[in-house]
Amino acid sequence: MLPCSLKTDAAVGSSVYVTGLVRASNLVRKRLQHGLEAREVESFQRQVQRTVQQVEKLCSQNGVTPGALYSPSRNAYKFLKNLDLRNLPVRDPGPPPANATCAAVPLKTAPPRISLTNVVRSTERFHQILWRDLDEHLSDSVLRGVTREMLEIYARDLEDLCQKKDTTTGALAQPSRLAYAWMKFVSEEQNFDAHLAALARAREGLSTSGLKAAVQLTNMRSIWRYNREGDTYLFKVHEGFLHAPPEVWTSLLKLRVGDCRSDNARVREYAHSEPFCEVTFALESMIEEAHPRAKGRIHDLDSSFQRVNQEYFGGTMKKPVLTWNNVITARKFGHYDGMRDSIMISISLDQESVPEFVVDSVMHHELLHKKHGTMFVQGKRISHSPEFRKDERLFLHYGEAERIISAIARRNRAKR
């Protein structure tokens, strides 16, 4: 069910957040993927229309247009606004059970979320330790190993707890999900070292600005925010800035003063970049869903894998876990996680306008990551070796698929 009311939450420059809008959009997507029963259609149409009207009313009250919404809210609004409510997927509810009466049969509800109050607190403690003892972690490999092992143990304990409840980490409530995904991601050695290096760049940016502050590089819904207590600031920045260069960090830390247009533009530009999207995909892939969603509203990832595996790998490739992600992306359209042997494809491609071979091309690309693996040369991560690129061009419609994907990227980027 869509939220009955929305409210503005915060502003960065001229961009306005709308609390609850992205969640509403994701819920609509999921319901469309499963299909609606005929009796649900009219109510569903009203709910979508009401949500769109609420957003437009909020924008009017704040003196902005929907085009000024911050990118996640804007993309969610555009999806709902442009949804063809006259052509919704209607599924057959199937025959009633033999002993059915005239009473209405309640719809199945989603399994309850697992809410764990201490997960977020524990993550906060890790952030405090990493910032407070940054120099020690940068210089002491033993300390780095101990802290990273603590993160691994805590993440594993959460996995065990979920398993005892006969579910997966996908059942965690959102704050716990975000915290768990961060711990799981940062516990990998390369990510942990990159995290420390990013904090060092952030600290350097603070030293030049003269600000008294602490920085947390974390997993959260917004890309940045800050709190102030007296003359001290706490900056919370999305983990997607993991590989951001010093000038981006300088701009991030200057946004606290208000409408710094050039700095805001630089930060938003990086938030649309492939390195940022790579990290957000990786964080999302940390979560193990009990029932991965391979079947989309239009395209089926299981069928795509079968076609690509047979045509380009001789049917020898072991099938990974296949799932769609939950958000529209502008640069990156797939992600392979070697630890979980899983492929996540961007829901941006689950559209009627996207040909089947385009989804297959992304599937082919991600399966090549599975085949070739990742190398580290002088500390630099190499994912696309010459051999990888050679195999990539064997895809029959490679040029046409790349052209369409580039057009989708430009279109999604323009919507942001």
N, C-alpha and C positions, 0 to 999 in steps of 0.2 A: 504494500500500500504506500502511495506517495505521501510525503509530509504535507500537512494541512497548512503550514505556515513556514515562511522563510524569513531570514533577517540578515542584514549586512553585518559582517563580522569585523572586517579591518580594511584598511586601504593602503596601497603602496603607490605613490604618485597619483595617477588618475585611474588606477585599476581597483575595482571593488570586488571583494569576495562575497559570495552568497552562501551562507551556511546551509548545508543540506542538499544543494542542487546537484552536486556530483553524485552523491549517494542515490538521489532520486533517478538520475540518468542511468546509473549502473543497474538499478533495480528494474527499470523499464527494459533495458537490454536483455537481462536475464529472463524476464517474463516473455519477451518476444522470441527468445531462443527456444523456450519450452512450448510456445504456442498458447493461445488463449482458448478457453471454452466459449462457445457462442454466447452464453449467458453473461460472460464477463466483459464482452467487448464494449458495450455502451458505458459501463462504469469506468473502464480503463480509459476510454476516450475523454470522458469528463475530467478524470484525474490529471491526465497529461495537459489538457487545455487549461485547467485551473492553475497548474504549476507554472506554465508559461506566462499566464496573466499575472501571477504573483510576482514573478521575476521582473516583468515589464513595469509593474506598479512600483516595486522597490527602486528600480533604476530611475523612474520618474521622480520619486520622492527624494532621491539623492542627487538629482540634477545631472545624470549621466544617461547614456544609451546602453543597450545590451552589448554593443561592440566595445565598450570600455571595461567590461568585466575582465577580471584576471583570467588567464588562459584556461585553466581547468573549468571554471564556472562558465566561461564563454562557450567552450566546446560543448559542454553539457546542455546549455541553453539552445545552441544551434541544432543539436541533435533532436531535442524535444520539439523545437519550433518547426523543423523541416520534416518531422515524421509524418508519413502518409497514413493518417488515421482511417482512411477509407479502405485501405488494403492491408489489414492486419492479419497475421498468421493465425488461423483458427484450427484447432486440433479436434479430433473426434474423441469425446470423453470415454468412448467404449460402452459396451452394454452394461446395464446395471447388474449388480449381483443378484443371484437367484432369490435370495431372501429379502430383497430391497422392499422398503415400504415407501409411503408417500413423503416421509420426512426427508429433508435435505441432508445430503451426505457432506460432512465438513471436508474442506480441502486439506491435504497433508501440509503440515507446517514444517519449516526447516528445523533441524536439530538445534537445541539450545546452545548458545555460545558459552565458552568456558571463560569466566572472568577471574583473574588472579591479581589481587591488589599489589602483591610485592614485586611483580615482574618489572613494572615501570620504575619503581623505587630502586631496584637493583641496577637497572640500566643507568639511572641517574648517578648512582655511586661509581659505576665504571667511568662515566664521563668525567666526574669530578677527579677521580684518580689519574686519568690520562692527562688532564689539563694541569693538575697540580704537580704531578711528577713527570712532566713531559721530558725534561732534560735527562732524567735518570733512564727513562725508557729509550730515548734516542741513543744513549751511550752504553747501555748495559743489555747485552743480548740475553743474559740469563733472566733478568727482570721482564724483558719482553716476552720470553717464553712462558714465564709463570703467569703473567696477566692474560696472555692469549689462551693458555690452558684453562684458566678460571672461566673465561668466556665460553670455551668449548664445553666444559662440564656443566655450566648453568644451562646452556642451550640443550644439551643432551638430557638433562633432568626434566626440562619442559617437554621434550619429545616423549620421554618415558611416562610422564604423568598423563599426557594425552593418550598414549597407548593403553595405559591401565583403564582409562575411561572408554576404551574401544573406539577411539577417534584419532584424528591427526591434528597437527598444529593449525590446520585450516579452520578448526572449530574455536580457536582462541578469539576472544573479543578484540575489537580493533586496536585498542591501546597495547594489549599484550601481543597481538600479532606483529605490530610495528616494532615493538621492543625485541621480540624474539628474532625477527628477520634481521634486525641490525646486529644482534649478538652473533647470530650464525654467520652473517656475512663478514663481520670484522674478525671473527675467530680464524679465518683463513689467513695464512702467513703473509701472502702478498698484499692482501687487503689491509691487514693490520699495519704493516710497514707504511703503506700508502696513507693510511689514516693518520699516523703519527707525523708524516711529512706534511700533510695538509694542515694539521694543527700548528706545526712550526711556521708555515707560511702565514697562517692567520695571526699568530703571535707577532710576527715581523710587521704585518700590517698595522697591528695595534700599537706597536712601539713607535712607528712613524707618526701615528695620529695623536698620541698622547692620551688615549682613552684608558681608563681603568676598567677592565672587563675580563670576562672569561668566555670561552667559545666552546660550544658543543656541536660536533658534526654528527648528525643523528638521522633517524628515519622518521619522517613526519609528513603530514598531508600538505602543508604549505612549504614554500622553498626557503623561507627565512622568517624569523621574528625575533624580537628582543624584549627583555624585561629590565626595568630599572629600579634599583633600590638605593636611594641616596645618590651618590656620585659613582656608583658601580653598575655596570651593565652585564647582562647575561645574553649573549647572542646564541640563538639556536639556528643552525644552518643545515639544510638538507644534505644527506650523505652524497647526493649527486654531484656536489662541488668537490668531491674527493680529489680530482685531478686538475682543479681550476688553477690557472697561473696566478702569480702574485697580484697582477693588476685587477683581476676579478675580485680577489679577496679585499683589496683596498676599497673597491667600489661597494662591495657588500657592507663593509664596516662603516661606510660613510652614509648609508641610506637612513640611519637613525635620525639624521637632522631634518628629514622631510623630503621635499620634492627635488631630489638631485637627478635631473632628467638624464644627463649623460651617464651617470653611474647606474641608474635604474635600467637604462637601455643596455648597458654592458652586461649587467647581471641577467636580465631576461634573455639576451642573446645566448649567453652560456647555458642557461636553463633549457634552451631549445637545441643544444648541440648534441652530437652523437655520444661524446664521453659521458655527459649527464644522463642521457637516455640509457646508455649501457649499464650504468650503476643502478638506475631505477628498475630496469628489467631484472638485473641480478638480485636485487632485494626482494622483488615480488616472487622470484623463482625459489627463494628460500622456504616459502610456505608450502607445505605438502597438503594439498587438498584431498579430502577423502574420496571425492568423485571428480577427477579432472574433467574439464569441459572440452572434449575434443570435437563435439558436434556443435557447430555454430548455427546462427540463424540462416545463413546461406551456404556456407562451405563446411565440409567435414574433414577434419585433420587426419582421421584414420584412413579415409579414402585417399587423401593426398599422399600420405606416407606409403601406402601400398603402391600407388602409381610410380612414385619417385624411386622407391626401393627396387622395384622390378626393372624399371627402365635404365637406371644409372648405377645400381649397385648389385645387379644380378640376383636380387632377392636375398642377399646374404646379410644385410644390415639388421641387427637386432633392434626391434622396435623400442624406442624410448617412450617415456611418459609424454603424452601430447596434450596441450591445453592452450586455450585462448587466454590472453591477459585481460585486464578489466578496464583499461583506459586507452583513449585515442592517442597515438603517437605521431610525431611529425618527422622524425629522422630515422628511427630504428624500428624494424618491423619483425624481428625475431631474435631469440636468444637461446643458446644451448648451454645447459648447466651440466658439466661433466660429473660433478659430485653425485647428482641425483639421476643422471642420464635422462634429462627431461628437455623437451623443446617447448618454448612458449612463443606463440605467434600473436602479433598485434591484432586486436579486434578492429583496427582500421581497415583491414583487408576483408572482413566479413560483411561485404556489401554486394548488392546485386550488380553494381557497375564494375566490380573487379573480376576479371576472367579467372577461371579455374587455374590456368597455367601460371598466373602470377603468384597465387598461393603456393603452387608446386615449386616455383623458382625459389621462394623463401625457404620452403621445406628442404629443398636441395642444398641451399647455402648452409643451413643449420646442420644438416646431416654431414656435410663436409667438415664442419667443426668437430663433430663426433669422430670422423675418420682421421683427420690430421692432428687433432689435439692442439695444444698451445705450447709455444716455446718461450723461454726467457733468455734473451741474449744481452749480456752486460746490464742486467737488471731491467731491461725493457721487454715488455710483453709483446710477443709476435703471434697474432692470430691468423693473419692472412699471408702465408708463405707463398713463394712463387709456384709451388706445387698446388697449393690451394687455389690460387687464381687460375691456373691452367685447367684444373678440374671444373672450376666454376663455369668456365666458358663452354664446357661441353653440353650444358643445358640447351636443349633444342631452340627454345624461344628466348635465349638469354638477353639479346639486344632489345627485343620488344618488351620483355618483362621489366628490364631496367628503366626503359622509357616511361612505362606506366607507373612504376613505383616512384620515380622522380616526380611525376606529375601529382601523385597522391601526396607526396611529402610537401611539395610547394603549396598545394591546396590546404592541407592541414596546418601548415605553418602560417599561411595567410589568415586562417581562422583564429589564430592565437593573437 
